[in-house]
Amino acid sequence: MDKHNTFEYLLRLGDNALILSQRLSQLCGKGPAMEEDMALTNVALDLLGQTRLWYSYAGELEGAGRDEDALAFRRDAHEFRNCLLLEQPNGNYADTMVRQFYFDTWHYFLIEGLTRSSDARIAAIAEKSLKEVSYHLRRSGDLIVRLGDGTEFSHARTQTAVEALWMYSGEMFAYDGLDQAMVAAGIAPDGAELRSHWLAHVGSIFKEATLTMPPADAWMQSGGKQGRHSEHLGYVLAEMQFLQRAYPGATW
């Protein structure tokens, strides 16, 4: 096993979960209904728990003395490897849920594939996370149907979000050299297979939701996995990392 490659791959897994968790936590107390407010917060907590597992393993492999807190709070934007989709603003509720649905669909098939990883630790973390990730996918898919097949207003807003965020969905399947190395080592599932499953599930939910699915071959944004981010990530990190930046080494 190439420890450096595995470390970098774990950062991608952890960063995706952390940045989306932070975005969802910004909505605590702002949900459209009490039940939804609690659900969003619970999803954020699930993702944060998964982040800790990925970062803890990454820190052990790196062997540089960085724990989960150091990896979360003491890296700059260009050192983060999350997909661009996850740093996009919460926007209205349709924006939030379409972003969540795109991610949840990919995340489910990824985590399900990682349960068969040749890396026993990764497989164990994936197995532990699978129940949560399965719930996330059911929940966001159900809400997309309710929003898309709801009122004329909710349908229009959801369709707009579907189209606006579509260009960020392809990055999840744009495998670079690191991803390919993980596939070759039997650590990660194949990207083309994940995309096939993703397109089929998203298409079925959109059909039920009476939403029009954008073309699969549309142009896609990329760069987040290589540390090239939108301006939005800086604001996310400024809020999330403030305490450690202002008071280095502070603890409760």
N, C-alpha and C positions, 0 to 999 in steps of 0.2 A: 504493500500500500504506500502510495506517495503521500506523506503526511502534509506537505505543503498544499498540494492540490485539494486534498480532503478538507483541510482547514479553510481554504478559500471557498469551497463549495458550501461548507457549513455556515460561513458568513452570509452567503446569499440566502440560505434558508432562514437564518435568524433575522437578517435585516428585513426580509419581506414581511415576516410575522410582526416584528417590532414596529415598523413604520405604519402598517395598517392598524395595529393596536393603538398607536398614538393618535392616529386620525380618528378612530372610533371613540376614543376616550374624550376627545374634544366635544363630543355630542352628549356627554353625560349631563342629564338634566334638561336636554333640549329635544328629546324625542317627541314625535307627533302624538304619542299616547303613552301612558305609564308602562304598559306591557312592553312596548317597543323600546322605550328608554332603558328598561332593565335588560332586555334582550341584547341590545347593542353593547351595553356595558359588559355583559357576560361573555359575548363573543370577543371583545377586546381583552378580557382577562384570560380567556382560553389561549388566545394568540400570544399573550405575554408569557404565559406558562410554557408554551412551546418554544418561544424565543430563549428562555432561560436554559432549556435542555440543549438546544443547538449551540448556544454560546458557551455553555459549560464544557461541552465536548471539544469545541473549537479551541478554547483556552488551554485545555489539557494537551491537545495535539501540538499547538504552537510552542508550548513550553517556555514562554517568555514572561510568565507571571501575571498575565492579564486574565482576570476573571470576567464573569458575565457583566458586572457593572462597568469595568474598564472598557469592554468592547461596546457597550451601549452608550456610555456617557463621555468617553474620552477619544472619540474619533471624529474627524471633520467630514464634511459632506462628501468630498471626493474619495473618501475611504469606505463609504457605504456602497453596498452592492445590490440594493433592492431594485425591483422593476419600477419603471416610471409610473405605471398605473397607480401604484399604492401611495404615492406622494401627492396625487392630484387632490384638489380641494374637495371638501365634503359637499359643497353646493347645496342644492335642494335635496329632498329625500329620494327622488328618483335617481339623481346623480350618485348619492351614497349607496343605494341598493344595486344599481347596475355595476358600479365599481366592485361591490362586494360579490355579486353573482359571477362576474367574470373571474375574479380571483378564486372564489370558493370552488368553482367547477374545475379549474386547473389544479388547485390545491388538493382536492379530493383524489383525482387520478394520480397526481404526483405522490402523495403520501401512501396511497394504496400500492403503488409501484415500489416505493421505498421499503415497504414491509418485507420485500423479497431481496433487499440489498445484500451484497456480499459482505458489507461492513456490519457486523453484528450489533454494534452500538446504534448505528443509524436505523437499522431494522427495528430495534427495540423501541426507539423514540417514536418512529413512525407508527408502530403498533399501538403504542400508548396514546398517540394523538388521533388515531383514525376515527374513534367514536365521536370525538368533538368535531372533527372536520366533516364527518358525514351529516351531523346535525346542522352545521353551518350551511351546507349545500342544500339540504331540504328546506331550510328556513328561507334563504335568499331566493331560491327558485319559486317558492310559494308566493313570496311578496312580489316578485316580478310579474307573476300571473295576475295577482290582485291589482297591481298598479296598471299593467298594460291593458287588461280586460275590464277596467273599472270605468270611471267617468271619462268623458271626452277630454277633460283637462288633464287627468292623471295619465291617460294614454299618450297625449301629446308630449307631456314632459318626459315620460319614460322613453318614448321613441327618440326624442332629442338627445337624451343621455346615452342611449344605445349607440347612436351615431357619433356623438362627440368623443366617447371613450374607446370606441372600436380601434382606433389607431394605436392605442397602447396595449392592446391584447396580444399582439403578435410577438412581443419581446419575450414573453414567457416560453415560447417555443423556438426562439432564435438561438440555437445552440452554438456556442463558440468552442475554442479549443479546450477550455476547462470542462465544459459540459460533456464534450465528446470523450475526454479522458475518463470521466466518471462513468459514462456508459460502457466504455471499453473495459473498465475494471469491474463491471458488474455492480457498481455502487448505485447508479441512478438509472431510471427507465428512459427509454428512447423518446426523443422529442416528437418525432413524426407520429408515433403511436399515441402520445398524449394529445397532440393536436387533433387527431382523428376523433378520439373520444370526446374532446372538448367541443368540437364543432357539432357533433351529433347531439350532445346533450343540450347545448345552448340553442340549437335549432329547434329541438322538440319543445323546449320551454317557451321560446319566442312564438312558436306556432300556437300554443295554447293561450299565450298572452295576447294574441292578435298583433304582434309586433313584427316589423319587417327586419330581417337579418341583413346587415351589410355584406358586401361581397367578401368572400374568404381571401381573395387575392389582393385586397386593398393595400395601399402603402401603409407601412407600420413604423412607428417611432422605435428607437432603440438607444442604448447607451448606459442605461441605469446599472446594468450588471457589471459594466466596466468602470463605474464611478463617474459617469457624465450625466449629471442630473438637471432637472428643471429648477427654476428659482424657488419653487415651493418647498423643496427639501430643507433649504436653509432656515426657513421660518419654523418648520416642524422641529428641527434640531435645536434652534434657539430657545424654544419653549421647553422642550424635553430635557435639555442639558443645562439649563440655567443654574441650578443649585450646585452641580459639580464644577461648573465653570467659575462661579462666583466664590465658592468655598471648596477648593480642591481637597479631596479626601474626607469630606464631611460624611458623617454617619448619623443614624437616628440614635 
